Amino acid sequence: MQVLVRFTAVYCQVNHAGEKSGVAVSDDADGILTTGRFSVCTDCRAFLAYAIERRRRCPFEPKPACKHCPIHCYRADYRQRVRTIMSFSGRHLLLRGRLDLLWHYFF
């Protein structure tokens, strides 16, 4: 979940102008994720709320990466948006030295 929040914050910072505020996401059993350092606009905040709710309702245990999932619970427009965000932010962070994200990119 934290990867999606981080990638959305990077995408929003580069592509969206306007007022941004910190993200605080509550997880099912883990309490509050430490995402206050990431800021997003209201549109990206709505996207994150949708994505987190979908992730919580995932019927699979352990949860697969969405790109490997046999069912697609995201609406078509959100599925395209998550592809755009992950593609942009992955390249953006890799070009700036975040080589630890290669593992997530390939798996």
Backbone as ProteinMPNN parsed JSONL, in Angstrom:
{"seq_chain_A": "MQVLVRFTAVYCQVNHAGEKSGVAVSDDADGILTTGRFSVCTDCRAFLAYAIERRRRCPFEPKPACKHCPIHCYRADYRQRVRTIMSFSGRHLLLRGRLDLLWHYFF", "coords_chain_A": {"N_chain_A": [[0.823, -1.185, 0.0], [1.962, 1.18, 0.732], [3.725, 1.683, -1.332], [2.063, 2.384, -3.474], [0.978, 4.772, -2.468], [3.318, 6.332, -2.236], [4.182, 6.404, -4.953], [1.984, 7.676, -6.146], [2.117, 10.157, -4.893], [4.544, 11.144, -5.911], [3.91, 11.301, -8.651], [1.782, 13.149, -8.532], [3.079, 15.409, -7.479], [4.776, 16.166, -9.59], [3.052, 16.439, -11.805], [0.635, 17.755, -11.131], [-0.645, 20.877, -10.291], [-1.326, 23.217, -7.659], [-2.971, 23.271, -4.416], [-1.752, 21.076, -1.957], [-1.98, 18.428, 0.412], [-0.945, 16.506, 3.293], [-0.95, 12.89, 3.41], [-2.72, 10.527, 5.252], [-3.165, 7.284, 5.929], [-5.245, 4.783, 7.081], [-4.663, 1.466, 7.926], [-5.898, -1.933, 7.78], [-5.151, -3.841, 10.004], [-2.793, -2.83, 10.881], [-2.774, -0.271, 11.912], [-1.946, 3.155, 11.578], [-0.42, 4.029, 8.585], [2.821, 5.262, 7.867], [2.639, 7.816, 6.242], [2.534, 10.545, 6.225], [4.416, 12.254, 5.207], [4.041, 12.415, 2.524], [2.496, 14.331, 0.044], [-0.535, 15.124, -1.604], [-2.872, 16.178, -4.149], [-6.432, 16.985, -4.119], [-7.756, 15.455, -6.059], [-6.0, 13.293, -6.51], [-6.043, 12.307, -3.95], [-8.649, 11.322, -3.797], [-8.429, 9.271, -5.675], [-6.553, 7.619, -4.355], [-8.061, 6.888, -2.109], [-10.026, 5.305, -3.325], [-8.396, 3.254, -4.42], [-7.226, 2.143, -2.118], [-9.466, 1.197, -0.778], [-10.291, -0.774, -2.606], [-8.127, -2.497, -2.43], [-8.331, -3.348, 0.211], [-10.661, -4.854, 0.054], [-9.914, -7.019, -1.41], [-10.181, -10.391, -2.323], [-8.203, -12.31, -2.152], [-5.663, -14.141, -0.442], [-2.362, -14.79, 0.17], [-2.275, -11.359, -0.838], [-2.098, -10.741, -4.269], [0.12, -8.999, -6.581], [-1.44, -6.409, -8.329], [-1.092, -6.424, -11.096], [-0.722, -9.087, -11.625], [-3.05, -10.296, -10.956], [-5.918, -12.45, -11.212], [-8.493, -11.453, -11.44], [-10.002, -8.27, -12.115], [-10.54, -5.637, -10.192], [-10.612, -2.909, -10.306], [-12.186, -0.086, -11.805], [-12.277, 0.626, -15.317], [-11.228, 3.189, -16.017], [-9.824, 3.912, -13.693], [-8.028, 1.8, -13.604], [-6.434, 2.332, -15.835], [-5.406, 4.745, -14.973], [-3.861, 3.994, -12.728], [-1.927, 2.492, -13.998], [-0.661, 4.49, -15.503], [0.306, 6.172, -13.436], [2.032, 4.397, -12.024], [3.868, 3.707, -14.027], [4.981, 6.217, -14.772], [5.983, 7.207, -12.269], [7.663, 5.129, -11.478], [9.736, 5.149, -13.433], [10.602, 7.771, -12.988], [11.572, 7.717, -10.32], [13.518, 5.708, -10.519], [15.355, 6.856, -12.279], [16.353, 8.74, -10.633], [17.917, 7.429, -8.839], [16.711, 5.486, -7.165], [17.135, 2.538, -6.874], [16.288, 0.386, -5.398], [13.639, 0.046, -5.941], [13.453, -1.466, -8.195], [12.941, -4.149, -7.708], [10.185, -4.221, -7.049], [9.203, -3.311, -9.472], [9.753, -5.352, -11.338], [8.595, -7.557, -10.184]], "CA_chain_A": [[0.0, 0.0, 0.0], [2.826, 2.34, 0.843], [4.311, 1.94, -2.651], [1.07, 3.122, -4.245], [0.908, 6.138, -1.928], [4.557, 7.01, -2.617], [4.182, 6.641, -6.396], [0.958, 8.682, -6.438], [2.636, 11.454, -4.428], [5.549, 11.59, -6.885], [3.178, 11.663, -9.868], [1.022, 14.367, -8.258], [4.015, 16.517, -7.297], [5.316, 16.58, -10.878], [2.037, 16.687, -12.828], [-0.535, 18.52, -10.696], [-0.396, 22.116, -9.559], [-2.383, 23.514, -6.696], [-2.748, 22.989, -3.005], [-1.597, 19.674, -1.601], [-1.893, 18.183, 1.849], [-0.39, 15.205, 3.645], [-1.815, 11.715, 3.35], [-2.682, 9.602, 6.386], [-3.986, 6.153, 5.532], [-5.343, 3.752, 8.11], [-4.638, 0.114, 7.384], [-6.779, -2.834, 8.522], [-4.656, -4.302, 11.294], [-1.505, -2.227, 11.198], [-2.9, 1.092, 12.407], [-1.714, 4.234, 10.615], [0.817, 3.952, 7.819], [3.603, 6.485, 8.009], [2.624, 8.461, 4.945], [2.309, 11.966, 6.388], [5.399, 13.035, 4.454], [3.624, 12.48, 1.122], [1.405, 15.273, -0.164], [-1.243, 14.955, -2.865], [-4.014, 17.063, -4.371], [-7.711, 16.352, -3.79], [-8.055, 14.446, -7.076], [-5.166, 12.119, -6.208], [-6.521, 11.777, -2.675], [-9.827, 10.511, -4.117], [-7.923, 8.062, -6.321], [-5.961, 6.773, -3.319], [-9.143, 6.323, -1.296], [-10.61, 4.235, -4.139], [-7.429, 2.16, -4.536], [-7.068, 1.512, -0.811], [-10.692, 0.428, -0.532], [-10.224, -1.97, -3.451], [-7.1, -3.385, -1.875], [-8.889, -3.94, 1.434], [-11.704, -5.821, -0.304], [-9.338, -8.08, -2.229], [-10.52, -11.693, -1.734], [-7.065, -13.229, -2.164], [-4.683, -14.139, 0.637], [-1.825, -13.439, 0.243], [-2.719, -10.488, -1.934], [-1.142, -10.676, -5.382], [0.273, -7.697, -7.226], [-2.614, -6.226, -9.188], [-0.801, -6.776, -12.48], [-0.761, -10.542, -11.731], [-4.33, -10.742, -10.412], [-6.81, -13.051, -12.211], [-9.674, -10.603, -11.603], [-9.657, -6.853, -12.081], [-11.581, -4.973, -9.422], [-10.606, -1.473, -10.608], [-12.899, 0.349, -13.011], [-11.341, 0.777, -16.442], [-10.528, 4.478, -15.961], [-8.861, 3.85, -12.599], [-6.972, 0.854, -13.974], [-5.532, 3.073, -16.709], [-4.737, 5.767, -14.176], [-2.83, 3.369, -11.911], [-0.835, 2.157, -14.925], [0.039, 5.741, -15.81], [1.017, 6.606, -12.235], [3.124, 3.475, -11.722], [4.862, 3.812, -15.087], [5.664, 7.502, -14.654], [6.721, 7.321, -11.014], [8.735, 4.137, -11.478], [10.852, 5.703, -14.21], [11.05, 8.99, -12.321], [12.368, 7.373, -9.146], [14.692, 4.949, -10.942], [16.318, 7.786, -12.858], [16.91, 9.539, -9.55], [18.735, 6.608, -7.962], [15.973, 4.575, -6.289], [17.299, 1.214, -7.459], [15.57, -0.6, -4.593], [12.308, -0.131, -6.508], [13.503, -2.427, -9.306], [12.314, -5.397, -7.269], [8.738, -4.051, -7.217], [8.914, -3.119, -10.886], [9.795, -6.609, -12.069], [7.805, -8.594, -9.517]], "C_chain_A": [[0.869, 1.251, 0.0], [3.468, 2.687, -0.506], [3.34, 2.75, -3.493], [0.958, 4.561, -3.768], [2.136, 6.93, -2.353], [4.55, 7.358, -4.106], [3.148, 7.694, -6.785], [1.425, 10.066, -6.014], [3.672, 12.004, -5.396], [4.864, 12.073, -8.157], [2.447, 13.0, -9.671], [1.947, 15.576, -8.15], [4.507, 17.049, -8.634], [4.23, 17.059, -11.832], [0.856, 17.558, -12.409], [-0.106, 19.747, -9.912], [-1.52, 22.309, -8.551], [-2.008, 23.091, -5.294], [-2.723, 21.489, -2.732], [-1.533, 19.551, -0.089], [-1.431, 16.753, 2.089], [-1.426, 14.103, 3.626], [-1.623, 10.907, 4.621], [-3.662, 8.488, 6.079], [-4.045, 5.157, 6.67], [-5.429, 2.4, 7.425], [-5.488, -0.774, 8.279], [-6.265, -3.148, 9.919], [-3.412, -3.555, 11.76], [-1.6, -0.801, 11.73], [-2.694, 2.111, 11.297], [-0.388, 4.012, 9.903], [1.531, 5.287, 7.919], [3.717, 7.18, 6.657], [2.395, 9.965, 5.05], [3.269, 12.821, 5.587], [5.041, 13.165, 2.983], [2.42, 13.403, 0.993], [0.803, 15.079, -1.542], [-2.396, 15.953, -2.938], [-5.315, 16.297, -4.066], [-8.087, 15.263, -4.787], [-7.267, 13.157, -6.818], [-5.571, 11.492, -4.883], [-7.757, 10.894, -2.903], [-9.413, 9.205, -4.79], [-7.346, 7.1, -5.286], [-7.023, 6.137, -2.428], [-9.8, 5.154, -2.03], [-9.68, 3.025, -4.178], [-7.257, 1.42, -3.208], [-8.293, 0.68, -0.469], [-10.718, -0.853, -1.366], [-9.23, -2.978, -2.907], [-7.606, -4.075, -0.604], [-9.921, -5.015, 1.125], [-11.197, -6.979, -1.156], [-9.605, -9.436, -1.57], [-9.339, -12.647, -1.601], [-6.167, -13.039, -0.948], [-3.587, -15.111, 0.277], [-2.221, -12.639, -0.991], [-1.673, -10.453, -3.039], [-0.94, -9.232, -5.83], [-0.871, -7.562, -8.228], [-2.343, -6.621, -10.635], [-0.81, -8.284, -12.702], [-2.103, -11.122, -11.288], [-5.219, -11.336, -11.51], [-8.108, -12.274, -12.412], [-9.227, -9.152, -11.528], [-10.796, -6.101, -11.404], [-11.631, -3.464, -9.665], [-11.487, -1.207, -11.821], [-11.869, 0.662, -14.082], [-10.56, 2.095, -16.372], [-9.5, 4.512, -14.823], [-7.73, 2.875, -12.9], [-5.952, 1.534, -14.885], [-4.752, 4.118, -15.924], [-3.623, 5.164, -13.324], [-1.654, 2.924, -12.782], [0.005, 3.385, -15.237], [0.883, 6.193, -14.629], [2.218, 5.715, -11.98], [4.235, 3.581, -12.765], [5.678, 5.097, -14.945], [6.553, 7.539, -13.414], [7.862, 6.323, -10.926], [9.956, 4.636, -12.228], [11.452, 6.917, -13.514], [11.972, 8.656, -11.148], [13.618, 6.58, -9.514], [15.77, 5.857, -11.518], [16.967, 8.674, -11.802], [17.573, 8.68, -8.479], [18.017, 5.654, -7.045], [15.991, 3.16, -6.877], [16.602, 0.123, -6.651], [14.164, -0.862, -5.129], [12.291, -1.074, -7.712], [12.815, -3.734, -8.945], [10.8, -5.316, -7.466], [8.354, -3.947, -8.69], [8.839, -4.446, -11.639], [8.933, -7.699, -11.44], [6.617, -7.975, -8.902]], "O_chain_A": [[0.55, 2.248, -0.648], [3.725, 3.858, -0.787], [3.745, 3.703, -4.158], [0.852, 5.476, -4.585], [2.013, 8.076, -2.785], [4.877, 8.485, -4.479], [3.407, 8.519, -7.661], [1.157, 11.048, -6.706], [3.681, 13.203, -5.675], [5.201, 13.134, -8.682], [2.492, 13.872, -10.539], [1.635, 16.647, -8.671], [4.644, 18.262, -8.8], [4.46, 17.994, -12.598], [0.137, 18.055, -13.276], [0.699, 19.659, -8.984], [-2.543, 21.626, -8.607], [-0.901, 22.625, -5.024], [-3.569, 20.738, -3.219], [-1.085, 20.466, 0.602], [-1.516, 15.901, 1.204], [-2.62, 14.345, 3.801], [-0.492, 10.632, 5.023], [-4.865, 8.727, 5.981], [-3.006, 4.728, 7.173], [-6.177, 2.22, 6.464], [-5.772, -0.408, 9.42], [-6.883, -2.759, 10.91], [-3.031, -3.652, 12.927], [-0.565, -0.181, 11.976], [-3.215, 1.943, 10.195], [0.645, 3.828, 10.545], [0.889, 6.33, 8.044], [4.763, 7.136, 6.011], [2.086, 10.603, 4.043], [2.98, 13.985, 5.31], [5.667, 13.942, 2.262], [1.446, 13.276, 1.735], [1.519, 14.894, -2.526], [-2.833, 16.498, -1.924], [-5.282, 15.098, -3.788], [-8.676, 14.252, -4.404], [-7.819, 12.06, -6.903], [-5.455, 10.278, -4.709], [-7.894, 9.843, -2.277], [-9.982, 8.151, -4.506], [-7.619, 5.901, -5.333], [-6.895, 4.977, -2.037], [-10.096, 4.126, -1.42], [-10.127, 1.893, -3.99], [-7.155, 0.193, -3.192], [-8.17, -0.42, 0.07], [-11.127, -1.903, -0.872], [-9.481, -4.183, -2.929], [-7.332, -5.254, -0.383], [-10.037, -5.99, 1.867], [-11.982, -7.829, -1.575], [-9.294, -9.621, -0.393], [-9.479, -13.704, -0.986], [-5.945, -11.918, -0.489], [-3.925, -16.278, 0.08], [-2.469, -13.202, -2.057], [-0.502, -10.172, -2.785], [-1.735, -8.352, -5.498], [-1.218, -8.532, -8.902], [-3.242, -7.096, -11.329], [-0.897, -8.731, -13.845], [-2.257, -12.343, -11.254], [-5.276, -10.797, -12.615], [-8.758, -12.42, -13.447], [-8.189, -8.845, -10.942], [-11.879, -5.949, -11.97], [-12.594, -2.809, -9.268], [-11.529, -2.009, -12.754], [-10.71, 0.934, -13.771], [-9.358, 2.113, -16.64], [-8.421, 5.083, -14.982], [-6.592, 3.104, -12.49], [-4.747, 1.338, -14.729], [-3.571, 4.346, -16.187], [-2.55, 5.756, -13.207], [-0.505, 2.978, -12.343], [1.235, 3.325, -15.234], [2.046, 6.558, -14.799], [3.316, 6.217, -11.741], [5.416, 3.549, -12.419], [6.908, 5.07, -14.993], [7.737, 7.864, -13.502], [8.914, 6.63, -10.365], [11.078, 4.557, -11.726], [12.672, 7.068, -13.461], [13.038, 9.255, -11.006], [14.666, 6.755, -8.893], [16.959, 5.65, -11.273], [18.006, 9.286, -12.048], [17.772, 9.13, -7.35], [18.666, 5.045, -6.195], [14.96, 2.657, -7.324], [16.35, -0.961, -7.176], [13.561, -1.885, -4.804], [11.219, -1.439, -8.194], [12.175, -4.355, -9.794], [10.198, -6.249, -7.997], [7.303, -4.439, -9.101], [7.96, -4.638, -12.48], [8.581, -8.669, -12.111], [5.808, -8.668, -8.285]]}, "name": "protein", "num_of_chains": 1, "seq": "MQVLVRFTAVYCQVNHAGEKSGVAVSDDADGILTTGRFSVCTDCRAFLAYAIERRRRCPFEPKPACKHCPIHCYRADYRQRVRTIMSFSGRHLLLRGRLDLLWHYFF"}
